[in-house]
Amino acid sequence: MIIRSNVVLRHALACAAGFACAAASAATTLQAYPDRPLRFIVPFVPGGATDIMARTIAAKVNESWRQPVVVDNRAGGGGTIAAVMAAKAAADGYTWFFGTISTLATNVAAYRKLPYDPLRDYDPVTITAITPFFIVVHPSVPAKTLKELIDHARANPGKVNYATGNTTGIVSTAFFASLAKIDLVHVPYKGEPQALTDLVAGRVQLMFCSSGTSMPQIREGRLRPIVTTLAKRTHLLPELPTIAEAGMPEFSITSWAGLFGPAKMPVAVVERLNKEFVAAMARSDVQAAMEKQAFALSPSSPRELAAFVKEQMESYRRILRAAGVEPD
């Protein structure tokens, strides 16, 4: 019994020493972090809503940490190129991923197989913002209300083209067309800016797009907004009704973005990232910049973001099934 007790004692002391070393290592890691430039992977082209948001927030973190934050735009594949790159990056806190509804929710619903798993391959840090989408049309479309747009599409089945620059646009329009019982023709683009170029030129007639990319064209009269998909009206266009007010309360898609890192980052680093980004979003100049785009900042804990992503994945699977759309 004495021998066994000594063995148990030595084991307990070894475990305690191990925990102490781990704690000391974590403290050292956090104290030194960050000591070199950081990379922020954005899954869409420069100039889009996601890019605007990422650059605004990253600039403030840059000021706080006094380390360069390089925004790395990796568009393509509905965000999958960037998502895979982020998932495979070193989990040391020096590579972040600006995940969105497209990359981490609607892609899961739209594709049978993805080369990444939103729940397994990333460490959630914080939700950044909820972003409004508008239904906009080219001025040549003879519709100023949602009812008029639906009536026009019903009178011209298979003749109204719609553009998309991301998976959220694809899912949103498919859901809308299903609810309205209309036949639209899909024209996909690599990103929102390219899609908007053709929409403004009249090569396509309709698009679900973010406020960040569409507001300049709306203000100049080159695009006509029909509704916002937000639950309430936006200050950017207070006269514009919500899609529910316009007669489609069943439509329930809200765009969002959040900060993630590769899976298995040190817990201390995740906590530090959360603290820094939440602090950056609390700054009055960041809030003012986001308000201009009608982005509603919505910081969260890592656990809250993880639960939100899971809920969103399940929600968009249900939406596509209801729309009769089969995953590719």
C-alpha positions in Angstrom: 0.0 0.0 0.0 2.9 2.4 0.7 4.4 1.7 -2.7 1.0 2.3 -4.4 0.6 5.5 -2.4 4.0 6.8 -3.5 3.1 6.0 -7.1 -0.2 7.9 -6.8 1.6 10.8 -5.2 4.3 10.9 -7.9 1.5 10.8 -10.5 -0.4 13.6 -8.8 2.7 15.8 -8.6 3.6 15.1 -12.2 0.0 16.1 -13.3 0.2 19.3 -11.2 3.6 20.2 -12.7 2.1 19.6 -16.2 -0.8 21.8 -15.5 1.5 24.5 -14.2 3.7 24.3 -17.3 0.7 24.5 -19.5 -0.6 27.5 -17.7 2.8 29.2 -17.8 3.1 28.4 -21.5 -0.4 29.9 -22.2 0.5 33.0 -20.2 3.8 33.4 -22.2 1.9 32.9 -25.5 -0.7 35.6 -24.6 2.0 38.0 -23.3 3.9 37.8 -26.6 0.9 37.8 -28.9 0.9 39.3 -31.4 4.5 39.9 -32.2 4.3 39.8 -36.0 1.9 40.7 -38.9 -1.6 39.1 -39.0 -3.7 38.0 -41.9 -7.4 38.5 -42.3 -8.9 36.2 -45.0 -12.0 37.7 -46.6 -14.0 35.3 -48.9 -15.1 37.9 -51.4 -13.7 40.5 -53.8 -12.6 44.0 -52.6 -15.3 46.6 -52.5 -18.1 44.3 -51.3 -20.0 44.6 -48.0 -17.9 41.9 -46.3 -14.7 43.6 -47.4 -15.8 47.0 -46.3 -16.7 45.7 -42.8 -13.5 43.6 -42.5 -11.2 46.5 -43.4 -13.0 48.9 -41.1 -12.7 46.7 -38.0 -9.2 45.4 -38.9 -7.9 48.9 -39.1 -8.8 49.6 -35.5 -7.3 46.3 -34.2 -4.2 47.3 -36.1 -4.0 50.6 -34.2 -4.5 48.8 -30.9 -1.9 46.1 -31.4 0.5 48.1 -33.5 1.0 45.1 -35.8 0.0 45.2 -39.5 -3.3 43.4 -40.3 -3.2 42.3 -43.9 -6.7 41.8 -45.5 -6.3 38.9 -47.9 -9.3 38.7 -50.4 -9.7 35.2 -51.7 -12.9 35.2 -53.8 -14.3 32.2 -55.6 -16.4 29.1 -55.2 -19.0 30.9 -53.1 -16.4 31.6 -50.5 -15.1 28.0 -50.3 -11.6 28.9 -51.5 -11.1 31.3 -48.5 -12.9 28.9 -46.1 -10.5 26.0 -47.0 -7.5 28.3 -46.8 -8.5 29.4 -43.3 -9.3 25.9 -42.1 -5.8 24.7 -43.1 -3.9 27.7 -41.6 -1.8 27.4 -38.5 -3.9 27.6 -35.4 -1.7 30.2 -33.8 -3.9 33.2 -33.9 -2.1 34.9 -36.8 -4.6 34.0 -39.5 -8.3 34.9 -39.1 -11.3 34.2 -41.2 -14.2 36.6 -41.9 -16.9 34.0 -42.1 -20.3 35.0 -43.4 -23.8 33.6 -43.9 -22.7 32.4 -47.3 -19.6 30.5 -46.3 -20.9 29.0 -43.0 -24.6 28.6 -43.5 -26.1 28.8 -47.0 -23.2 26.9 -48.5 -24.0 24.0 -46.2 -27.6 24.0 -47.4 -26.7 24.6 -51.1 -24.0 21.9 -51.6 -24.0 18.2 -50.8 -20.3 18.1 -50.0 -18.1 20.9 -48.8 -14.3 20.7 -48.3 -14.7 22.1 -44.8 -17.0 21.8 -41.8 -18.3 25.1 -40.3 -18.6 23.5 -36.8 -15.4 21.4 -36.8 -12.8 23.4 -38.7 -13.0 26.8 -37.0 -12.8 28.4 -33.6 -15.6 31.1 -33.4 -14.5 34.4 -31.9 -17.4 36.9 -32.2 -20.3 37.9 -34.4 -19.5 41.2 -36.1 -22.7 42.5 -37.7 -26.1 41.9 -39.2 -26.2 43.4 -42.7 -29.3 44.4 -44.7 -30.1 43.0 -48.1 -32.2 44.9 -50.7 -34.2 43.6 -53.7 -33.1 46.0 -56.4 -34.1 46.2 -60.1 -32.8 47.9 -63.2 -34.9 51.1 -63.8 -36.2 49.5 -67.1 -38.2 47.0 -65.0 -41.8 48.3 -64.8 -42.1 47.7 -61.1 -41.9 50.0 -58.0 -43.5 47.6 -55.4 -43.0 44.0 -54.6 -46.5 43.1 -55.9 -45.7 44.9 -59.2 -42.4 43.0 -59.5 -44.1 39.7 -58.9 -46.8 40.5 -61.4 -44.2 41.5 -64.0 -42.3 38.2 -63.5 -45.5 36.2 -63.7 -46.4 37.9 -67.0 -42.9 37.2 -68.3 -42.0 33.6 -67.2 -38.3 32.7 -67.9 -37.6 36.2 -69.2 -36.5 38.1 -66.0 -32.8 37.5 -65.3 -31.4 37.8 -61.7 -27.8 38.2 -60.7 -26.0 36.7 -57.7 -22.6 37.3 -56.2 -22.6 34.8 -53.4 -24.5 31.8 -52.1 -26.8 33.9 -50.0 -28.0 35.7 -53.1 -28.7 32.3 -54.7 -30.6 31.0 -51.7 -32.5 34.3 -51.1 -33.7 34.5 -54.7 -34.6 30.9 -54.9 -36.7 31.2 -51.7 -38.3 34.4 -53.0 -39.2 32.9 -56.3 -40.7 29.9 -54.6 -42.9 32.0 -52.3 -43.9 34.2 -55.2 -44.4 31.3 -57.6 -42.4 32.9 -60.4 -39.9 31.7 -62.9 -36.6 33.6 -63.0 -33.3 33.0 -64.8 -30.1 32.8 -62.8 -26.9 34.6 -63.9 -24.1 33.9 -61.4 -21.1 36.2 -60.8 -17.9 35.9 -58.8 -18.9 38.7 -56.5 -21.4 41.4 -55.8 -19.4 44.3 -57.5 -19.3 42.4 -60.9 -23.0 41.4 -60.6 -23.9 45.0 -59.9 -22.0 46.2 -62.9 -24.2 44.1 -65.2 -27.3 45.0 -63.3 -26.6 48.8 -63.7 -25.9 48.1 -67.4 -29.3 46.4 -67.8 -27.8 43.0 -68.8 -29.7 41.5 -65.8 -32.9 42.9 -64.2 -33.0 41.8 -60.6 -30.7 41.2 -57.6 -30.7 40.6 -53.9 -27.7 42.5 -52.7 -26.2 44.2 -49.7 -26.6 47.8 -48.8 -22.8 48.4 -48.8 -22.5 47.7 -52.5 -25.8 48.9 -53.8 -26.5 52.2 -52.0 -24.3 54.4 -54.3 -26.2 53.2 -57.4 -29.5 53.6 -55.6 -28.7 57.2 -54.6 -27.7 58.0 -58.2 -30.9 56.5 -59.6 -29.2 53.8 -61.5 -31.0 51.1 -59.5 -34.5 51.0 -58.0 -34.9 49.4 -54.5 -38.1 47.4 -54.0 -37.8 46.2 -50.4 -35.3 45.5 -47.6 -35.1 42.0 -46.2 -34.5 43.3 -42.6 -37.2 42.9 -40.0 -37.5 46.7 -39.7 -36.9 49.6 -42.0 -33.4 50.9 -42.4 -32.4 54.6 -41.8 -30.6 54.5 -45.2 -34.0 54.3 -47.0 -36.6 55.0 -44.4 -39.4 55.1 -47.0 -38.5 51.6 -48.3 -40.8 48.9 -46.8 -39.6 45.6 -45.4 -40.4 42.5 -47.4 -42.9 41.5 -44.6 -44.6 44.9 -44.9 -44.8 44.5 -48.7 -46.7 41.2 -48.4 -44.2 38.4 -47.8 -43.8 37.8 -44.1 -42.7 34.2 -44.7 -39.4 35.4 -46.1 -36.8 35.1 -43.3 -33.2 35.6 -44.4 -30.9 38.0 -42.7 -27.3 38.4 -43.7 -24.5 38.4 -41.1 -20.7 38.1 -40.6 -18.4 36.9 -37.9 -14.8 36.4 -36.9 -13.3 32.9 -36.8 -9.9 31.3 -36.6 -8.6 27.8 -37.5 -9.7 25.1 -35.1 -7.7 24.5 -31.9 -6.3 27.9 -31.4 -5.0 28.5 -27.8 -7.9 29.4 -25.6 -6.1 32.5 -24.3 -5.7 33.7 -27.9 -9.4 33.2 -28.7 -10.3 35.2 -25.6 -7.8 37.9 -26.6 -9.2 38.1 -30.1 -12.7 38.4 -28.8 -11.7 41.1 -26.4 -9.9 43.2 -29.0 -12.6 42.9 -31.7 -15.4 43.6 -29.3 -13.5 46.7 -28.2 -12.9 47.8 -31.8 -16.6 47.5 -32.5 -17.4 49.6 -29.4 -15.5 52.6 -30.8 -17.6 55.5 -31.9 -15.8 55.9 -35.2 -16.3 52.2 -36.1 -20.0 52.4 -35.1 -20.4 55.6 -37.3 -18.8 53.9 -40.3 -20.9 50.8 -39.9 -24.1 52.8 -39.5 -23.4 54.6 -42.8 -23.7 51.1 -44.4 -26.6 50.1 -42.2 -24.5 47.4 -40.7 -25.8 46.6 -37.2 -22.8 45.7 -35.0 -23.7 42.7 -32.9 -20.6 41.4 -30.9 -21.0 38.1 -29.1 -19.0 35.5 -27.1 -17.4 32.6 -28.9 -20.0 30.2 -27.5 -22.9 32.4 -28.7 -21.4 32.5 -32.2 -21.0 28.7 -32.3 -24.6 28.2 -31.3 -25.7 30.8 -33.9 -23.8 29.1 -36.7 -25.4 25.8 -35.9 -28.9 27.3 -35.8 -28.3 29.1 -39.1 -27.1 25.9 -40.9 -30.2 24.1 -39.9 -32.4 27.1 -40.8 -31.2 27.3 -44.4 -31.5 23.6 -44.9 -35.2 24.0 -44.0 -35.6 27.0 -46.3 -34.2 25.3 -49.3 -36.3 22.2 -48.7 -39.3 24.4 -48.5 -38.3 26.1 -51.7 -38.0 22.7 -53.4 -34.3 23.3 -54.2 -32.0 20.3 -54.1 -28.3 20.8 -53.0 -25.8 20.6 -55.8 
